[in-house]
Amino acid sequence: MEKTINLKELFQLLKKRLLLIVMVTAIFIAISGIVSYFFLTPIYQSSTQILVNQVKSKNEIYNPSEVQTNLQLINTYNVIIKSPAILDKVIEKENLEMTSEQLEKLVSVSNEQESQVVNITVQHEDSQKSKNIANTIATTFQKEIKPIMNVDNVSILTKAGAGSLIKPNLLLNMALALAVGLIAGVSLAFLLEYLDTTIKNDKDVEEHLGLPVLGSINIINKDSNPKRRNSKMNISEIRGDSIGS
């Protein structure tokens, strides 16, 4: 006969193993917090914005075709920003001990659709370094794009501030550890219950022996007072003598 667990028995099992589940969950959360805080390298992110727009005099009027031209140039600019022509100069100015290929992996360039604003984002282990690199990339690109493309349509819109911590996310890691710990704790509780073959109630007797249970004997607590226990024994003996006479 297959053993089934109804909803009431399920809650009783969880209540019985509640301490185990809590302990397993707490261990997972503690390990996650320790690893995130002491072993994972913190990563900081800083961003700057540049505007792709031709400088105009006061007498010039707005020209939609120039805006469209600037938008088309942005994709080219995104590639040039991450090219060795720009990054090598950034490495030299910031005295970075890395190659342009390594620096390129730390830099991301993006812009909103139909927007002339380009975002330059840098991730680094040092908060101040992420800020300096982002600002240096922006100023270097603004200077070098003139001889490269023979244009003067880049201006710095927003300078990068101090880098903000993005990795590791301590709260997120601990929340994930909480979920994993609960799953592991409940799974362990079910495993221990499955491996427990001791007979605990009349249903287990019927399942193991295949015989119906006719009755059960409850636990009788002994009287802890010896005087009362002796008096009860004397009464029973007197009654026994009376019956036998």
KOLVEX-652078 format. One record per residue (C-alpha): residue number from 0; residue in one letter; x, y, z. Coordinates in steps of 0.2 Angstrom, whole numbers, plus 2048, in hexadecimal, padded with zeros to 3 digits. Layout:
! residues N
(NUM; 'A'; (X; Y; Z))
...
END
This chain:
! residues 245
(0; 'M'; (800; 800; 800))
(1; 'E'; (807; 811; 7FB))
(2; 'K'; (809; 81D; 809))
(3; 'T'; (7FF; 82D; 806))
(4; 'I'; (800; 83E; 810))
(5; 'N'; (7F1; 849; 811))
(6; 'L'; (7F1; 85B; 814))
(7; 'K'; (7EF; 85A; 827))
(8; 'E'; (7FE; 84E; 828))
(9; 'L'; (808; 859; 81D))
(10; 'F'; (806; 868; 829))
(11; 'Q'; (80A; 85C; 838))
(12; 'L'; (81A; 857; 82F))
(13; 'L'; (81F; 869; 82C))
(14; 'K'; (81B; 86D; 83E))
(15; 'K'; (825; 85F; 844))
(16; 'R'; (834; 863; 83A))
(17; 'L'; (832; 876; 83B))
(18; 'L'; (842; 878; 845))
(19; 'L'; (84C; 86E; 838))
(20; 'I'; (844; 879; 82A))
(21; 'V'; (848; 889; 833))
(22; 'M'; (85A; 884; 837))
(23; 'V'; (85E; 87E; 825))
(24; 'T'; (856; 88F; 81E))
(25; 'A'; (861; 899; 82A))
(26; 'I'; (871; 890; 825))
(27; 'F'; (86D; 894; 813))
(28; 'I'; (86A; 8A6; 817))
(29; 'A'; (87A; 8A7; 821))
(30; 'I'; (885; 89F; 814))
(31; 'S'; (87E; 8AB; 807))
(32; 'G'; (881; 8BA; 811))
(33; 'I'; (893; 8B5; 816))
(34; 'V'; (897; 8B1; 804))
(35; 'S'; (88F; 8C1; 7FD))
(36; 'Y'; (898; 8CC; 80A))
(37; 'F'; (8A9; 8C4; 80C))
(38; 'F'; (8AD; 8BA; 7FC))
(39; 'L'; (8A4; 8C2; 7ED))
(40; 'T'; (8AD; 8D1; 7E5))
(41; 'P'; (8A3; 8E1; 7E6))
(42; 'I'; (89F; 8E9; 7D5))
(43; 'Y'; (89B; 8FC; 7D4))
(44; 'Q'; (893; 904; 7C5))
(45; 'S'; (894; 916; 7BF))
(46; 'S'; (88C; 91E; 7B0))
(47; 'T'; (88E; 92E; 7A5))
(48; 'Q'; (884; 935; 797))
(49; 'I'; (889; 93D; 787))
(50; 'L'; (87E; 947; 77B))
(51; 'V'; (880; 944; 768))
(52; 'N'; (87B; 955; 761))
(53; 'Q'; (883; 961; 755))
(54; 'V'; (888; 972; 75D))
(55; 'K'; (87E; 980; 755))
(56; 'S'; (87F; 993; 755))
(57; 'K'; (870; 99D; 75B))
(58; 'N'; (86B; 9A1; 749))
(59; 'E'; (869; 98F; 743))
(60; 'I'; (858; 987; 743))
(61; 'Y'; (853; 976; 749))
(62; 'N'; (856; 969; 73B))
(63; 'P'; (84E; 958; 73C))
(64; 'S'; (85A; 950; 730))
(65; 'E'; (869; 954; 73B))
(66; 'V'; (860; 94B; 74A))
(67; 'Q'; (85D; 93C; 73F))
(68; 'T'; (870; 93C; 73A))
(69; 'N'; (875; 93D; 74C))
(70; 'L'; (86A; 92E; 750))
(71; 'Q'; (872; 924; 742))
(72; 'L'; (883; 929; 748))
(73; 'I'; (880; 923; 75A))
(74; 'N'; (882; 910; 755))
(75; 'T'; (893; 914; 74E))
(76; 'Y'; (897; 91E; 75D))
(77; 'N'; (893; 910; 769))
(78; 'V'; (89F; 905; 760))
(79; 'I'; (8AD; 913; 760))
(80; 'I'; (8AB; 916; 773))
(81; 'K'; (8B0; 904; 776))
(82; 'S'; (8BD; 903; 769))
(83; 'P'; (8D0; 903; 76D))
(84; 'A'; (8D2; 914; 766))
(85; 'I'; (8C8; 91B; 775))
(86; 'L'; (8CC; 90E; 782))
(87; 'D'; (8DE; 90E; 780))
(88; 'K'; (8DF; 920; 784))
(89; 'V'; (8D4; 91E; 793))
(90; 'I'; (8DF; 910; 79A))
(91; 'E'; (8EE; 91C; 798))
(92; 'K'; (8E6; 92B; 7A0))
(93; 'E'; (8DF; 920; 7AF))
(94; 'N'; (8EF; 915; 7B0))
(95; 'L'; (8E5; 906; 7AF))
(96; 'E'; (8EE; 8F5; 7B0))
(97; 'M'; (8E3; 8EC; 7A3))
(98; 'T'; (8E1; 8EB; 790))
(99; 'S'; (8D4; 8F3; 785))
(100; 'E'; (8CB; 8E2; 784))
(101; 'Q'; (8CA; 8E1; 796))
(102; 'L'; (8C4; 8F2; 798))
(103; 'E'; (8B7; 8F0; 78B))
(104; 'K'; (8AF; 8E2; 795))
(105; 'L'; (8AC; 8EF; 7A3))
(106; 'V'; (8A4; 8FB; 798))
(107; 'S'; (892; 8FB; 791))
(108; 'V'; (88B; 908; 785))
(109; 'S'; (878; 90B; 781))
(110; 'N'; (86B; 917; 77C))
(111; 'E'; (859; 918; 77C))
(112; 'Q'; (84F; 916; 76C))
(113; 'E'; (84E; 926; 762))
(114; 'S'; (859; 92F; 76F))
(115; 'Q'; (869; 939; 76C))
(116; 'V'; (86F; 935; 77E))
(117; 'V'; (87C; 927; 780))
(118; 'N'; (87F; 91F; 791))
(119; 'I'; (890; 919; 795))
(120; 'T'; (890; 90D; 7A4))
(121; 'V'; (8A0; 906; 7AC))
(122; 'Q'; (8A1; 8F8; 7B9))
(123; 'H'; (8B0; 8F7; 7C4))
(124; 'E'; (8B6; 8EF; 7D5))
(125; 'D'; (8BA; 901; 7DA))
(126; 'S'; (8AC; 90E; 7DC))
(127; 'Q'; (8B8; 91D; 7D8))
(128; 'K'; (8C0; 914; 7C9))
(129; 'S'; (8AF; 910; 7C1))
(130; 'K'; (8AB; 923; 7C3))
(131; 'N'; (8BC; 929; 7BC))
(132; 'I'; (8BC; 91C; 7AD))
(133; 'A'; (8AA; 921; 7A8))
(134; 'N'; (8AE; 934; 7A8))
(135; 'T'; (8BF; 931; 79F))
(136; 'I'; (8B6; 926; 791))
(137; 'A'; (8AA; 934; 78F))
(138; 'T'; (8B7; 942; 78E))
(139; 'T'; (8C3; 938; 783))
(140; 'F'; (8B5; 933; 777))
(141; 'Q'; (8AF; 946; 776))
(142; 'K'; (8C1; 94B; 771))
(143; 'E'; (8C6; 93C; 766))
(144; 'I'; (8B6; 93C; 75B))
(145; 'K'; (8BA; 94C; 753))
(146; 'P'; (8C9; 946; 749))
(147; 'I'; (8C2; 934; 747))
(148; 'M'; (8B1; 939; 740))
(149; 'N'; (8B5; 94C; 73B))
(150; 'V'; (8A5; 951; 745))
(151; 'D'; (8A2; 95B; 755))
(152; 'N'; (891; 955; 75B))
(153; 'V'; (895; 94D; 76C))
(154; 'S'; (893; 956; 77D))
(155; 'I'; (893; 94F; 78F))
(156; 'L'; (882; 94F; 796))
(157; 'T'; (885; 948; 7A7))
(158; 'K'; (895; 943; 7B0))
(159; 'A'; (896; 933; 7B9))
(160; 'G'; (895; 933; 7CC))
(161; 'A'; (89C; 927; 7D9))
(162; 'G'; (898; 915; 7D4))
(163; 'S'; (88A; 90C; 7DD))
(164; 'L'; (88B; 8FA; 7E3))
(165; 'I'; (882; 8EE; 7D7))
(166; 'K'; (88A; 8DD; 7DB))
(167; 'P'; (888; 8D4; 7E6))
(168; 'N'; (876; 8D7; 7EA))
(169; 'L'; (876; 8D2; 7FC))
(170; 'L'; (863; 8D3; 7FF))
(171; 'L'; (85F; 8CA; 7EF))
(172; 'N'; (86C; 8BC; 7F3))
(173; 'M'; (865; 8B9; 804))
(174; 'A'; (853; 8B9; 7FD))
(175; 'L'; (858; 8AC; 7F1))
(176; 'A'; (861; 8A2; 7FF))
(177; 'L'; (851; 8A3; 809))
(178; 'A'; (846; 89B; 7FB))
(179; 'V'; (853; 88E; 7F8))
(180; 'G'; (855; 88A; 80B))
(181; 'L'; (843; 888; 80D))
(182; 'I'; (842; 87C; 7FE))
(183; 'A'; (851; 872; 805))
(184; 'G'; (84A; 872; 817))
(185; 'V'; (839; 86C; 811))
(186; 'S'; (841; 85F; 806))
(187; 'L'; (84C; 859; 814))
(188; 'A'; (83D; 857; 820))
(189; 'F'; (834; 84C; 813))
(190; 'L'; (843; 842; 810))
(191; 'L'; (846; 83F; 823))
(192; 'E'; (833; 83A; 824))
(193; 'Y'; (834; 82E; 816))
(194; 'L'; (844; 826; 81D))
(195; 'D'; (83C; 824; 82E))
(196; 'T'; (835; 813; 82F))
(197; 'T'; (830; 813; 842))
(198; 'I'; (81E; 80E; 846))
(199; 'K'; (816; 81E; 84D))
(200; 'N'; (803; 81A; 84D))
(201; 'D'; (7F6; 80D; 84A))
(202; 'K'; (7F6; 811; 837))
(203; 'D'; (808; 80C; 836))
(204; 'V'; (804; 7FC; 83F))
(205; 'E'; (7F7; 7F8; 832))
(206; 'E'; (803; 7FC; 824))
(207; 'H'; (812; 7F2; 82A))
(208; 'L'; (808; 7E3; 831))
(209; 'G'; (7F9; 7E2; 826))
(210; 'L'; (7EE; 7DF; 835))
(211; 'P'; (7E0; 7EA; 83C))
(212; 'V'; (7E3; 7F3; 84D))
(213; 'L'; (7D6; 7ED; 85A))
(214; 'G'; (7DB; 7F9; 867))
(215; 'S'; (7E8; 804; 86F))
(216; 'I'; (7F0; 807; 880))
(217; 'N'; (7F2; 819; 885))
(218; 'I'; (801; 81E; 890))
(219; 'I'; (7FD; 81F; 8A2))
(220; 'N'; (806; 82B; 8AD))
(221; 'K'; (80D; 824; 8BD))
(222; 'D'; (809; 82E; 8CD))
(223; 'S'; (819; 836; 8D3))
(224; 'N'; (813; 837; 8E6))
(225; 'P'; (819; 826; 8EE))
(226; 'K'; (80C; 828; 8FC))
(227; 'R'; (7FD; 829; 8F1))
(228; 'R'; (804; 81B; 8E6))
(229; 'N'; (806; 810; 8F6))
(230; 'S'; (7F4; 814; 8FC))
(231; 'K'; (7ED; 80F; 8EB))
(232; 'M'; (7F7; 7FF; 8EB))
(233; 'N'; (7F0; 7FB; 8FD))
(234; 'I'; (7DE; 7FF; 8F7))
(235; 'S'; (7E0; 7F3; 8E8))
(236; 'E'; (7E7; 7E5; 8F3))
(237; 'I'; (7D9; 7E7; 900))
(238; 'R'; (7CC; 7E6; 8F2))
(239; 'G'; (7D5; 7D7; 8EC))
(240; 'D'; (7D4; 7CE; 8FD))
(241; 'S'; (7C2; 7D2; 8FE))
(242; 'I'; (7BE; 7CB; 8EE))
(243; 'G'; (7C7; 7BB; 8F1))
(244; 'S'; (7BF; 7B8; 902))
END
